[in-house]
Amino acid sequence: MIELQSITKRYDGANVVADLSLSVAEGELLVLLGGSGSGKTTTLKMINRLIEPSSGIIRVDGEDVAGIARPKLRRRIGYVFQKVGLFPHLTIAENIAVTPSLLGWDKARIRRRVEELLNLVELDPTSGARFPGQLSGGQEQRVGVARALAAEPKVMLLDEPFGALDPLTRDRLQQSFLAIRKRLGLTAIFVTHDMVEALLLGDRIGVMHQGRLAQLGSPRDLLQRPADDYVRRLTETASRQADLVEKLKHGGGA
């Protein structure tokens, strides 16, 4: 469904992403994990041509994205990011309806789709008449997911969508997103710097470090067979935190 073949992105002669190759199967959720400057967000943005690669080929559903007009490509791919970017002067319903309107859907079809999506992301249908400034951060992020799904894309890209939320809201949205993805059969790439989030969400995890793919595998693969010291440190941090929580739960100390 998504294929990256020898992708490189250079700025001022320096590689931000270097010779990256990976594929995402239909219906799979791949997490790209790494710290700041690892190249994960740049990789995501190259898929829908917000950034153009310096070299390499990207295919979505078998088609080279370089041959697809940017607006057309972006209407086929749902995109969710941390700052949401809702239009403050539009109602929630109007925000969700932006892409279907651009695609020329009739008003009745758009209205049905908005109602369907509000239910899907577990928002009260009456919230469609409200404005973004009247919503909580978690509600805004649900609207962001609904907007990304509005034109019924097969593919979703998510750039640290829950990173700015409090732990309880973040957990609820993670579980809600997993349920939505499975229900719709979406193919998705999810960017995060949080190892625990990656382990909980990903069918596979691609660990990026200094623009390169350090390891690609299932959560179990990474935990049991880290490819290098960087991956090992990431997994050990998550394991140590989990062990500490268990000790505290059973009356132990740090």
C-alpha positions in Angstrom: 0.0 0.0 0.0 2.8 2.4 0.9 6.4 1.9 -0.4 9.5 4.0 0.1 12.4 3.0 -2.1 15.9 4.5 -1.3 14.4 7.8 -0.1 16.9 10.6 0.7 16.3 14.2 1.7 19.2 16.7 1.8 19.3 20.2 3.2 22.4 22.3 2.5 24.3 19.1 1.6 23.4 17.2 4.8 21.2 14.2 4.8 18.1 14.5 7.0 16.8 11.2 5.7 19.3 8.8 4.1 18.6 5.9 1.8 15.4 4.9 3.6 13.5 1.9 2.2 10.4 0.4 3.8 6.9 -0.8 3.0 3.6 -0.7 4.8 1.1 -3.5 4.0 -2.6 -2.8 3.4 -4.4 -2.5 6.8 -1.1 -2.2 8.7 -0.2 0.5 11.3 3.5 1.3 11.1 4.9 3.5 13.9 8.0 5.6 13.1 9.8 6.2 16.3 12.7 8.5 17.1 13.9 11.6 18.8 14.0 15.1 17.5 16.0 15.4 14.3 15.8 11.6 13.5 14.0 12.3 10.2 10.6 10.7 11.1 8.4 13.8 10.4 10.3 14.6 7.2 9.7 11.1 6.1 6.0 11.4 6.8 5.7 14.7 4.9 7.5 13.3 1.9 4.7 10.7 1.5 2.0 13.4 0.7 4.5 15.8 -0.9 4.5 18.5 1.8 8.3 17.9 1.3 9.9 16.6 -1.9 12.6 13.9 -1.6 16.0 14.7 -3.0 16.1 11.2 -4.5 14.2 7.9 -4.3 10.6 6.8 -5.1 7.5 6.8 -3.0 4.4 4.8 -4.1 1.0 4.8 -2.6 -1.4 2.0 -3.7 1.1 1.2 -6.5 1.3 4.7 -7.9 4.4 6.9 -7.9 3.3 10.0 -5.9 5.6 12.2 -7.9 3.2 11.8 -10.8 0.1 12.8 -8.8 -0.8 16.5 -8.4 -0.3 17.6 -4.8 -3.9 18.6 -4.1 -5.2 15.4 -5.6 -2.8 13.3 -3.6 -3.5 15.1 -0.3 -7.2 14.5 -0.7 -6.6 10.8 -1.0 -4.5 10.7 2.2 -5.8 11.6 5.7 -3.3 13.7 7.6 -3.4 14.4 11.4 -0.9 16.4 13.3 -0.3 17.6 16.8 -1.5 21.2 16.5 -4.7 20.1 14.7 -5.0 23.3 12.6 -8.8 23.6 12.6 -10.1 26.8 11.0 -11.3 28.9 14.0 -13.9 30.8 12.0 -15.7 27.6 10.8 -17.9 25.4 12.8 -16.8 21.8 13.6 -19.2 20.5 10.9 -17.7 22.9 8.4 -14.2 22.0 9.3 -14.9 18.3 8.7 -16.6 19.1 5.5 -13.7 21.1 3.9 -12.3 18.3 1.7 -15.7 16.7 0.7 -16.7 20.3 -0.4 -13.6 20.7 -2.5 -14.3 17.3 -4.1 -17.8 18.5 -5.1 -19.9 16.3 -2.9 -23.5 17.4 -2.6 -24.8 18.9 0.6 -26.9 15.9 1.7 -23.9 13.5 1.3 -21.6 15.9 3.2 -24.2 16.2 6.0 -24.5 12.5 6.3 -20.7 12.1 6.3 -20.2 14.7 9.0 -22.9 13.0 11.3 -21.3 9.6 10.7 -17.8 10.9 11.6 -18.9 12.7 14.7 -20.4 9.4 15.9 -17.2 7.5 14.8 -14.9 9.7 16.9 -17.3 9.7 19.8 -18.4 13.3 19.8 -22.0 14.5 20.4 -23.7 15.1 17.1 -24.7 18.5 18.4 -21.1 19.5 18.6 -21.0 20.1 14.8 -22.6 23.5 15.4 -19.8 24.6 17.8 -16.5 26.4 17.0 -13.0 25.0 17.7 -12.4 27.6 20.5 -15.3 26.0 22.4 -13.7 22.5 22.5 -11.2 20.9 24.8 -7.8 19.8 23.4 -9.0 16.2 23.2 -12.2 17.1 21.5 -10.2 19.2 19.0 -8.0 16.2 18.2 -11.0 14.0 17.6 -12.3 16.6 15.1 -8.8 16.5 13.5 -9.2 12.7 13.1 -12.7 13.1 11.7 -11.6 15.8 9.2 -8.7 13.5 8.0 -11.3 10.7 7.4 -13.9 12.9 5.7 -13.1 11.9 2.1 -12.9 8.2 3.0 -9.1 7.8 2.5 -7.5 4.4 2.5 -4.3 5.8 4.0 -3.7 8.0 7.1 -0.5 9.8 8.2 -0.4 10.9 11.9 2.4 13.2 13.2 2.5 12.9 17.0 -1.2 13.6 17.1 -1.6 13.0 20.9 1.7 14.3 22.2 0.3 17.5 23.7 -2.6 15.9 25.6 -2.8 14.9 29.2 -2.2 11.2 30.0 -5.9 10.2 30.5 -7.1 12.0 27.3 -4.1 10.6 25.4 -4.9 7.0 26.5 -8.6 7.4 25.5 -7.7 8.8 22.1 -5.1 6.1 21.4 -7.7 3.4 22.1 -10.3 5.2 20.1 -8.0 5.5 17.1 -7.1 1.8 17.2 -10.8 0.9 17.2 -11.4 3.3 14.2 -8.5 2.0 12.3 -9.5 -1.6 12.7 -13.1 -0.8 11.8 -12.2 1.0 8.6 -9.3 -1.2 7.6 -7.0 1.9 7.3 -3.3 1.7 6.4 -1.5 4.2 8.6 1.9 5.6 9.5 2.1 7.1 13.0 5.0 9.2 14.1 5.9 9.4 17.8 8.9 10.0 20.1 7.3 7.9 22.8 8.5 4.3 23.0 5.5 3.2 25.1 3.1 4.7 22.6 4.9 2.9 19.8 4.8 -0.4 21.6 1.1 -0.1 22.3 -0.1 1.0 18.9 2.2 -0.4 16.2 1.8 -3.6 14.2 5.5 -2.8 13.4 7.8 -0.1 14.6 10.5 1.6 12.5 13.1 3.1 14.8 14.8 6.1 13.1 18.1 7.6 14.3 20.1 10.3 12.5 18.1 10.0 9.4 18.5 6.2 9.0 16.3 3.2 9.9 18.0 1.6 12.9 15.5 -1.3 13.1 12.2 -2.3 11.6 10.1 -5.0 13.3 7.3 -6.0 15.6 7.1 -4.6 19.1 8.2 -8.1 20.4 11.2 -8.0 17.9 12.4 -4.7 19.3 12.0 -5.8 22.9 13.6 -9.2 22.5 16.2 -8.5 19.8 17.2 -4.8 19.6 19.4 -4.2 16.6 21.9 -1.8 18.2 22.6 0.2 21.4 20.2 3.0 20.5 17.2 0.7 20.1 18.3 -1.2 23.3 18.3 2.0 25.3 14.8 2.9 24.1 13.4 -0.5 25.0 15.2 -0.6 28.3 13.7 2.8 29.3 10.2 1.5 28.6 10.8 -1.8 30.4 12.4 0.0 33.4 9.4 2.3 33.7 7.0 -0.6 33.5 8.9 -2.5 36.2 8.8 0.6 38.4 5.1 0.9 38.1 4.6 -2.8 39.0 6.8 -2.4 42.1 4.9 0.7 43.2 1.6 -1.1 42.5 2.6 -4.0 44.8 4.0 -1.8 47.5 7.7 -1.7 46.5 9.9 1.4 46.2 11.8 3.0 43.5 
